[in-house]
Amino acid sequence: MVTLRELLTTKAVAAEPGFDATALSEIPPGFRQGRGAWGGLIVGSFVDAAVNFIDNPELSPRSLTSHLLGPVPAGPATISLTMLRRGSNTATVSALMVAREADREGQATGDPVVVADAVVVFGSARAADIDFTASRWQPQPPPGALERGWRSVDVVGMPPGVAPEFLSQLVCRPVAGFPFSGIDSSETTGWVSPAEGVAADAVVLAALADAWWPASLVPIEGLRPAATLAFSLDIIGLPSTDEPLLHCGRVIAASEGYVAEVRELWSPDGRLLTLNQQTMVIIR
């Protein structure tokens, strides 16, 4: 079985003119989200390419900002990287993904264009006495799902034609907030992991930050297409076990079909691992 981490691995190739490095990403079939690939594959590939480009184990990815500009089909995509700044304890990398866009059937069409961009910020470990994750920083009040644990929640298969294709590749244990429920709530919670378990790796964590459905779909009745326009991710810590992670998502505001949503991943022992804000659009 190919693991999620292996799917996110990029390969260095000859640099494109005007860039410092270029990596080749292979978007696998079976991971569509609408017309194009699951956004987690895109942002995870950006992080992997940037980690390889930096090539310094003392610098860890701390933050990513990305724009998903067009639907990416299965197949090859190139990531061109530029070092924006390298300091003694930080580094900032800009990346562009180029591929042919996906048509309405998800097939590659037209000439290659920029389909996504990202800025990845790296930093070394600094003040060791500032570590709130070690003291079990929890939301107030803690979600009941975190107290009960993932073993108390059944795995739910994601029905094809309703759920995005990529969710069938993951193990989902929904707790609350199902999409298209038509209820008076804009929150969703559940446990998620790849079939092989969660790797203690920033690349996998970046992908899983985008693994759950949007909270904005919970109060909607009937299927409605949605897309992510902007993606911002803070990586606060790494999981210490291969157990599922708790996703908590909530809508901050929505207007004219545009939605600001905050999404979190928590470890089973109550540590906040990622904080992700997305700007989404309900297409129609």
C-alpha positions in Angstrom: 0.0 0.0 0.0 1.3 3.4 -0.9 1.2 5.8 2.1 0.0 9.4 2.1 3.6 10.5 2.8 4.8 8.7 -0.3 2.1 10.3 -2.4 3.3 13.7 -1.3 7.0 13.1 -2.1 8.3 15.4 -4.8 11.4 14.9 -7.0 14.0 17.5 -7.8 14.6 18.2 -11.5 16.5 20.8 -13.4 15.6 24.3 -12.3 13.4 26.4 -14.6 14.9 29.7 -15.8 14.5 32.5 -13.2 14.0 30.1 -10.3 16.4 28.6 -7.7 15.0 25.0 -7.9 12.2 23.0 -9.5 10.5 19.8 -8.3 8.2 17.4 -10.0 5.0 16.4 -8.3 2.9 13.5 -9.4 -0.8 14.0 -8.6 -2.3 10.5 -8.1 -5.7 9.4 -9.4 -8.4 8.7 -6.9 -8.0 11.9 -4.9 -10.3 14.3 -6.7 -12.2 17.0 -4.9 -14.7 18.2 -7.5 -13.0 18.7 -10.9 -9.4 18.8 -9.5 -7.2 17.2 -6.9 -7.7 17.4 -3.2 -6.2 20.6 -1.9 -4.3 18.7 0.8 -2.2 17.0 -2.0 -1.3 20.5 -3.3 -0.3 22.1 -0.1 1.5 18.9 1.1 3.5 18.8 -2.1 4.5 22.4 -1.6 5.8 21.7 1.9 7.7 18.6 0.7 9.3 20.5 -2.2 10.3 23.4 0.1 11.7 21.1 2.8 13.9 19.4 0.2 14.9 22.8 -1.2 15.9 24.1 2.2 17.7 20.8 3.1 18.4 21.8 6.7 17.0 19.6 9.5 17.4 22.5 11.9 14.8 24.5 10.0 11.2 23.2 10.3 8.2 24.4 8.3 6.2 26.8 10.6 3.7 28.5 8.3 2.3 28.2 4.8 0.1 30.6 2.8 -1.3 29.3 -0.5 -3.7 30.2 -3.2 -5.4 27.4 -5.2 -6.0 29.0 -8.5 -7.4 26.2 -10.7 -8.4 22.6 -10.6 -5.4 20.3 -10.9 -5.9 16.9 -12.7 -4.2 13.6 -11.9 -0.7 13.5 -13.5 2.5 15.5 -13.4 2.9 19.1 -12.1 6.0 21.1 -11.6 6.8 23.2 -8.6 9.3 26.1 -9.1 10.9 27.5 -5.9 12.6 30.7 -5.0 14.4 31.7 -1.8 12.9 35.0 -0.8 15.1 35.4 2.3 17.4 33.2 4.3 18.4 34.4 7.8 20.3 32.7 10.6 17.2 31.0 12.1 14.6 31.5 9.4 14.0 31.0 5.7 11.1 32.0 3.4 10.5 30.1 0.2 8.1 31.1 -2.6 6.7 28.3 -4.8 4.6 28.1 -8.0 2.8 24.9 -9.2 2.4 24.6 -13.0 0.1 22.1 -14.7 -2.6 21.7 -17.2 -6.0 22.5 -15.7 -8.7 19.9 -15.2 -11.8 20.1 -17.4 -15.4 19.3 -16.2 -14.6 15.5 -16.4 -11.3 16.0 -14.4 -9.1 15.4 -17.5 -6.1 17.6 -18.3 -6.8 20.2 -20.9 -5.1 23.2 -22.5 -1.6 24.5 -22.0 0.2 24.4 -18.6 -0.6 27.4 -16.4 0.0 28.4 -12.8 -2.6 26.4 -10.8 -1.4 27.2 -7.3 1.2 29.3 -5.4 2.6 29.2 -1.9 4.9 30.9 0.6 6.5 28.6 3.2 8.2 30.0 6.2 10.8 27.9 8.1 12.2 28.5 11.5 14.6 26.8 13.9 13.7 25.9 17.5 14.1 29.0 19.7 13.0 29.8 23.2 12.6 26.4 24.9 10.6 27.8 27.8 7.8 28.9 25.5 5.9 25.7 24.9 2.2 25.8 25.7 1.6 22.6 23.8 3.6 20.7 26.4 1.1 21.9 29.1 -2.0 20.6 27.2 -3.2 23.8 25.6 -6.9 22.9 25.0 -9.9 24.9 23.7 -12.3 26.3 26.2 -14.3 24.2 26.8 -12.5 21.1 25.5 -14.5 19.3 22.8 -16.3 16.3 24.2 -14.8 14.2 21.4 -11.3 14.9 22.7 -12.3 13.6 26.1 -14.0 10.5 24.8 -11.3 9.7 22.3 -11.3 8.3 18.8 -11.9 4.7 19.8 -15.5 5.6 20.9 -16.4 6.8 17.4 -17.3 4.4 14.5 -15.6 4.7 11.1 -18.0 6.0 8.5 -17.6 5.3 4.8 -17.9 8.3 2.5 -20.6 7.6 -0.2 -19.3 8.2 -3.7 -21.1 11.0 -5.5 -21.8 12.8 -2.3 -18.4 13.0 -0.6 -15.3 14.1 -2.5 -13.4 11.2 -4.0 -10.3 11.7 -1.9 -12.1 11.1 1.4 -12.5 7.4 0.4 -8.7 7.2 0.8 -8.8 8.3 4.4 -10.3 6.9 7.6 -13.0 9.3 8.9 -14.9 9.1 12.2 -17.4 11.9 12.2 -18.6 13.3 15.6 -20.8 16.2 14.7 -21.6 18.5 11.8 -22.4 16.5 8.7 -22.4 18.3 5.3 -25.7 19.4 3.8 -27.6 18.6 7.0 -29.6 21.8 6.9 -29.2 22.3 10.7 -28.6 25.5 12.7 -24.9 25.0 13.1 -21.7 26.0 11.3 -19.3 23.7 13.1 -18.0 20.2 12.3 -15.9 17.8 14.3 -14.4 14.4 13.7 -11.3 12.1 13.8 -9.3 11.6 10.6 -6.2 9.7 9.6 -4.7 7.9 6.6 -5.2 4.2 6.5 -1.6 3.6 7.5 -1.8 5.9 10.5 -0.6 9.5 11.0 3.1 10.1 10.4 4.9 12.6 12.6 5.7 14.7 9.6 4.9 18.3 8.7 4.2 17.4 5.1 1.5 14.9 6.1 0.1 17.3 8.7 -0.2 20.0 6.0 -2.3 17.7 3.8 -4.5 16.5 6.7 -5.3 20.1 7.7 -7.4 20.1 4.5 -8.9 16.6 5.0 -12.3 17.4 6.4 -15.3 18.9 4.7 -16.0 22.6 5.2 -18.1 23.7 8.2 -19.9 26.0 5.9 -21.6 23.1 4.2 -23.2 21.9 7.5 -26.2 24.3 7.5 -26.8 23.9 3.8 -29.6 21.7 2.4 -28.8 19.8 -0.8 -25.5 19.4 -2.6 -23.7 22.7 -3.3 -20.3 23.0 -5.0 -17.6 24.9 -3.0 -14.0 25.7 -3.6 -11.0 27.1 -1.6 -9.5 30.4 -2.8 -6.9 31.0 -0.1 -5.3 28.7 2.4 -3.2 29.8 5.5 -1.7 27.2 7.8 0.3 27.4 11.0 2.1 24.2 12.1 2.4 24.4 15.9 3.5 20.8 16.7 3.8 17.3 15.4 1.9 14.2 16.5 3.7 11.9 18.9 1.7 8.8 17.9 0.2 7.4 14.7 -3.3 7.7 16.1 -6.1 9.7 14.4 -6.3 13.5 14.8 -9.3 15.5 15.8 -10.5 18.0 13.3 -12.5 21.0 14.6 -13.9 23.4 12.0 -16.1 26.5 12.4 -17.3 29.4 10.2 -16.2 32.8 11.3 -18.2 34.8 8.8 -20.0 34.5 5.4 -21.2 37.0 2.9 -22.2 36.9 -0.8 -21.2 33.3 -1.0 -17.6 33.9 0.4 -16.8 32.1 3.7 -14.0 32.6 6.2 -13.5 29.4 8.1 -11.0 28.3 10.9 -10.0 24.7 11.1 -7.8 23.0 13.8 -6.1 19.6 14.2 -5.7 18.2 17.7 -3.7 15.3 18.9 -5.4 12.6 21.0 -3.6 13.9 24.1 -5.0 17.4 23.7 -2.3 19.3 21.9 -3.2 21.8 19.1 -1.1 20.8 16.1 -2.3 23.0 13.3 -4.4 26.2 12.8 -5.8 26.6 9.3 -7.8 29.5 7.9 -9.4 29.1 4.5 -11.3 31.5 2.3 -13.9 29.5 0.5 -16.6 30.3 -2.1 -20.0 28.5 -2.4 -20.0 28.5 -6.2 -23.8 28.4 -6.7 
